[in-house]
Amino acid sequence: MILELEQVSFKRDQLTILDQINWTVKAGEHWCLLGLNGSGKTTLLNIINGYQWPTSGKVSVLGHPFGSYDLRELRKEIGWVSSSLQTRIYESSITLDIVLSGKYNTIGIYDEIHDEDIDRAKSLLNTFKLDHVAQQPYRTLSQGERQKVLIARALMSEPKLLVLDEPCTGLDFISREDLLDAIAEMANSLPVTIIFVTHHIEEIRPFLTHTLLLKAGTVFAQNQTSLLLKDHILSEFFNRNINIAKENGQYWLTMNKQ
């Protein structure tokens, strides 16, 4: 079992951010966590990664119940890519070194690096078709290339769980499609479970087998993606008259204003 949340709630200053979340993720599944801004996605991710403790409920990640395992060790088994990480990377850092730093989850390299580490970092860059930027400074990369580099960095430690927190933010259409294709290829080739966080329906791809809809801090619905993304479900979820279509494995959402 990759993730087990049982009746998880979180309150801050008497305000309920998450309310009785039940969620189970099994090995071999890839989940989309879908919710609008303010739905509680970030707080939920912080709990999963052990950076925040739930007010109530039980949490187990990668078979380790919270309260009986060193969360610092747990984080070594989780890859997390977020916009906040991108701002912490030094602009002058060489791309290959950024990927290598993922082995120890540090910003910069302070530990011994072996030849096999370099080979793995180069292989990961090759996976994302970034061989040509291996020796370039981070500041010279496009936004899409930066996101791919950070995902490669997260994979350096061979995590069992990879959390991608709105990875397409700030990307143009072509860069977004390239990144989603790369993530899909990775999902189908590497032994890692993915939680893909977004608030855009059109970013959901076939490799995301399941979807959880988070609304105002509660689980609105969760199921296999193909069963969940329906007009009547999304209309209730968004409180709008929603039409959803699927073409070539991609979902498209429109809102009927009549």
VEXDREN-2710 file (C-alpha; in Angstrom, 1 decimal):
% VEXDREN-2710
k/r/px/py/pz
1/MET/0.0/0.0/0.0
2/ILE/1.4/3.4/-1.0
3/LEU/-0.9/5.7/0.9
4/GLU/-3.6/5.3/3.5
5/LEU/-5.4/8.3/5.0
6/GLU/-8.2/7.5/7.5
7/GLN/-10.5/10.3/8.8
8/VAL/-7.7/12.8/8.4
9/SER/-8.6/16.4/9.5
10/PHE/-6.5/19.5/9.8
11/LYS/-7.4/22.7/11.6
12/ARG/-5.6/26.0/11.8
13/ASP/-6.8/28.8/14.2
14/GLN/-10.1/27.0/14.6
15/LEU/-10.5/27.0/10.8
16/THR/-11.0/23.5/9.3
17/ILE/-8.7/23.1/6.3
18/LEU/-9.2/19.4/5.7
19/ASP/-12.2/17.5/7.0
20/GLN/-12.2/13.7/7.5
21/ILE/-10.2/12.7/4.4
22/ASN/-10.2/9.0/3.5
23/TRP/-7.9/8.0/0.7
24/THR/-6.1/4.9/-0.3
25/VAL/-3.5/4.6/-3.1
26/LYS/-2.2/1.2/-4.1
27/ALA/1.0/0.3/-5.9
28/GLY/0.5/0.4/-9.7
29/GLU/-2.0/3.2/-9.5
30/HIS/-1.4/6.8/-10.6
31/TRP/-3.7/9.4/-9.2
32/CYS/-4.8/12.9/-10.2
33/LEU/-5.6/15.2/-7.2
34/LEU/-8.0/17.7/-8.7
35/GLY/-9.3/20.8/-6.9
36/LEU/-9.7/24.5/-7.3
37/ASN/-7.5/27.0/-5.5
38/GLY/-8.2/26.9/-1.8
39/SER/-9.5/23.4/-1.8
40/GLY/-6.8/22.1/0.6
41/LYS/-4.5/20.4/-1.9
42/THR/-1.3/22.0/-0.5
43/THR/-2.2/21.1/3.1
44/LEU/-2.9/17.5/2.0
45/LEU/0.4/17.3/0.3
46/ASN/2.3/18.7/3.3
47/ILE/0.7/16.0/5.4
48/ILE/1.6/13.2/3.0
49/ASN/5.2/14.4/2.9
50/GLY/5.3/14.7/6.7
51/TYR/5.7/18.5/6.9
52/GLN/2.4/19.0/8.7
53/TRP/0.8/16.8/11.3
54/PRO/-3.0/16.1/11.0
55/THR/-5.2/17.4/13.8
56/SER/-6.9/14.1/13.9
57/GLY/-6.9/10.8/11.9
58/LYS/-4.4/8.2/10.8
59/VAL/-1.7/8.5/8.1
60/SER/0.4/5.8/6.6
61/VAL/2.8/6.4/3.7
62/LEU/4.7/3.6/2.0
63/GLY/3.6/1.3/4.7
64/HIS/5.0/3.5/7.5
65/PRO/2.3/4.7/10.0
66/PHE/3.0/8.3/11.2
67/GLY/4.0/8.3/14.8
68/SER/6.1/5.1/14.5
69/TYR/8.6/6.0/11.8
70/ASP/11.3/8.7/11.3
71/LEU/9.7/11.1/8.8
72/ARG/13.1/12.3/7.7
73/GLU/13.8/8.8/6.4
74/LEU/10.3/8.6/4.8
75/ARG/11.0/11.8/2.8
76/LYS/14.0/10.1/1.1
77/GLU/11.5/7.6/-0.5
78/ILE/9.2/10.4/-1.8
79/GLY/10.0/12.6/-4.8
80/TRP/8.2/16.0/-4.6
81/VAL/8.3/18.6/-7.4
82/SER/6.6/22.0/-6.7
83/SER/6.9/25.6/-7.7
84/SER/8.6/26.4/-4.4
85/LEU/11.4/24.0/-5.2
86/GLN/12.1/25.8/-8.4
87/THR/12.7/29.1/-6.6
88/ARG/15.3/27.4/-4.4
89/ILE/17.5/26.2/-7.2
90/TYR/20.6/28.4/-7.8
91/GLU/20.4/29.9/-11.3
92/SER/24.1/29.3/-11.9
93/SER/23.9/25.6/-11.1
94/ILE/24.8/23.2/-13.9
95/THR/21.9/21.0/-15.0
96/LEU/23.7/17.7/-14.4
97/ASP/24.6/18.8/-10.9
98/ILE/21.0/19.7/-10.1
99/VAL/19.9/16.2/-11.1
100/LEU/22.8/14.6/-9.0
101/SER/21.7/16.6/-6.0
102/GLY/18.5/14.7/-5.9
103/LYS/20.3/11.6/-4.6
104/TYR/20.6/13.3/-1.2
105/ASN/17.7/15.7/-1.6
106/THR/19.9/18.7/-1.2
107/ILE/20.2/22.1/-2.9
108/GLY/23.7/21.7/-4.2
109/ILE/26.1/18.8/-3.9
110/TYR/27.7/18.3/-0.5
111/ASP/28.2/14.5/-0.5
112/GLU/30.3/12.1/-2.4
113/ILE/29.2/11.4/-6.0
114/HIS/30.1/8.1/-7.7
115/ASP/30.5/7.2/-11.3
116/GLU/27.2/5.2/-11.2
117/ASP/25.4/8.3/-9.8
118/ILE/26.6/10.3/-12.8
119/ASP/25.5/7.5/-15.2
120/ARG/22.1/7.5/-13.6
121/ALA/21.7/11.3/-13.8
122/LYS/22.7/11.2/-17.5
123/SER/20.2/8.4/-18.1
124/LEU/17.4/10.4/-16.4
125/LEU/18.2/13.4/-18.5
126/ASN/18.1/11.2/-21.6
127/THR/14.7/9.9/-20.5
128/PHE/13.4/13.5/-20.7
129/LYS/15.4/14.2/-23.9
130/LEU/17.7/16.7/-22.1
131/ASP/21.1/15.4/-23.0
132/HIS/22.0/18.6/-24.8
133/VAL/21.5/20.8/-21.7
134/ALA/23.5/18.6/-19.2
135/GLN/26.4/21.1/-19.0
136/GLN/24.3/24.2/-19.3
137/PRO/23.5/26.6/-16.3
138/TYR/20.0/26.4/-15.0
139/ARG/19.3/30.0/-15.9
140/THR/19.6/29.2/-19.6
141/LEU/16.8/26.6/-19.6
142/SER/13.2/27.2/-20.7
143/GLN/10.4/26.8/-18.1
144/GLY/9.5/23.4/-19.6
145/GLU/13.1/22.2/-19.5
146/ARG/13.4/23.3/-15.9
147/GLN/10.4/21.3/-14.9
148/LYS/11.8/18.2/-16.6
149/VAL/15.1/18.7/-14.8
150/LEU/13.4/18.9/-11.4
151/ILE/11.4/15.7/-12.1
152/ALA/14.7/14.0/-13.1
153/ARG/16.2/15.3/-9.9
154/ALA/13.3/13.9/-7.9
155/LEU/13.8/10.5/-9.5
156/MET/17.5/10.4/-8.7
157/SER/16.9/8.7/-5.3
158/GLU/14.6/6.1/-6.9
159/PRO/11.5/7.1/-4.9
160/LYS/8.5/4.8/-4.5
161/LEU/6.1/7.8/-4.6
162/LEU/6.4/10.9/-6.9
163/VAL/4.3/13.9/-6.1
164/LEU/4.0/16.4/-9.0
165/ASP/2.4/19.6/-7.7
166/GLU/0.9/21.5/-10.6
167/PRO/3.9/20.9/-12.8
168/CYS/2.4/22.6/-15.8
169/THR/2.1/26.0/-14.2
170/GLY/3.6/28.8/-16.4
171/LEU/4.1/26.6/-19.4
172/ASP/2.8/27.4/-22.9
173/PHE/0.7/24.9/-24.8
174/ILE/3.6/23.2/-26.6
175/SER/5.8/23.0/-23.5
176/ARG/2.8/21.7/-21.5
177/GLU/2.1/18.9/-24.0
178/ASP/5.8/17.9/-24.2
179/LEU/6.0/17.7/-20.4
180/LEU/2.8/15.7/-20.1
181/ASP/4.1/13.3/-22.8
182/ALA/7.3/12.9/-20.9
183/ILE/5.5/12.2/-17.6
184/ALA/3.3/9.6/-19.3
185/GLU/6.3/7.9/-20.7
186/MET/8.0/7.9/-17.4
187/ALA/4.9/6.5/-15.6
188/ASN/4.8/3.6/-18.0
189/SER/8.4/2.7/-17.7
190/LEU/9.5/3.4/-14.1
191/PRO/8.4/1.6/-10.9
192/VAL/7.0/4.7/-9.2
193/THR/3.5/5.7/-8.1
194/ILE/2.5/9.2/-9.2
195/ILE/0.2/11.7/-7.5
196/PHE/-0.4/14.5/-10.1
197/VAL/-1.9/17.7/-8.7
198/THR/-3.8/20.1/-10.9
199/HIS/-6.9/22.2/-11.2
200/HIS/-7.0/21.8/-15.0
201/ILE/-9.0/19.0/-16.5
202/GLU/-7.1/19.1/-19.8
203/GLU/-3.9/18.0/-18.1
204/ILE/-5.4/14.6/-17.1
205/ARG/-3.9/11.9/-19.3
206/PRO/-4.7/8.2/-19.7
207/PHE/-1.8/7.1/-17.4
208/LEU/-3.7/8.7/-14.5
209/THR/-5.8/5.7/-13.6
210/HIS/-7.6/7.3/-10.7
211/THR/-8.8/10.8/-9.7
212/LEU/-9.7/12.3/-6.4
213/LEU/-11.9/15.5/-6.4
214/LEU/-11.1/17.7/-3.4
215/LYS/-13.6/20.5/-2.6
216/ALA/-13.5/22.9/0.3
217/GLY/-11.3/20.5/2.3
218/THR/-13.4/17.4/1.8
219/VAL/-13.3/14.5/-0.6
220/PHE/-16.1/15.2/-3.1
221/ALA/-15.6/12.0/-5.0
222/GLN/-12.9/9.5/-5.9
223/ASN/-12.9/6.7/-8.4
224/GLN/-11.3/5.5/-11.6
225/THR/-10.7/8.5/-13.8
226/SER/-12.9/7.2/-16.7
227/LEU/-15.8/6.7/-14.3
228/LEU/-15.4/10.0/-12.5
229/LEU/-15.0/12.6/-15.2
230/LYS/-18.6/12.8/-16.3
231/ASP/-20.8/15.8/-17.0
232/HIS/-23.2/15.4/-14.0
233/ILE/-20.4/14.8/-11.5
234/LEU/-18.2/17.7/-12.6
235/SER/-21.3/20.0/-12.9
236/GLU/-22.0/19.4/-9.2
237/PHE/-18.3/19.6/-8.3
238/PHE/-17.8/23.0/-9.9
239/ASN/-21.4/24.3/-9.3
240/ARG/-21.6/25.0/-13.0
241/ASN/-23.3/23.5/-16.0
242/ILE/-20.3/21.5/-17.3
243/ASN/-19.8/19.6/-20.5
244/ILE/-16.8/17.3/-20.8
245/ALA/-15.5/15.6/-24.0
246/LYS/-12.7/13.1/-24.5
247/GLU/-10.6/12.9/-27.7
248/ASN/-7.4/10.9/-28.3
249/GLY/-7.2/10.2/-24.6
250/GLN/-7.5/13.9/-23.6
251/TYR/-10.3/15.5/-21.7
252/TRP/-11.8/18.9/-22.7
253/LEU/-14.1/20.9/-20.4
254/THR/-16.5/23.6/-21.5
255/MET/-19.0/25.5/-19.4
256/ASN/-22.6/26.1/-20.6
257/LYS/-23.5/29.6/-19.5
258/GLN/-27.2/29.3/-20.6
END
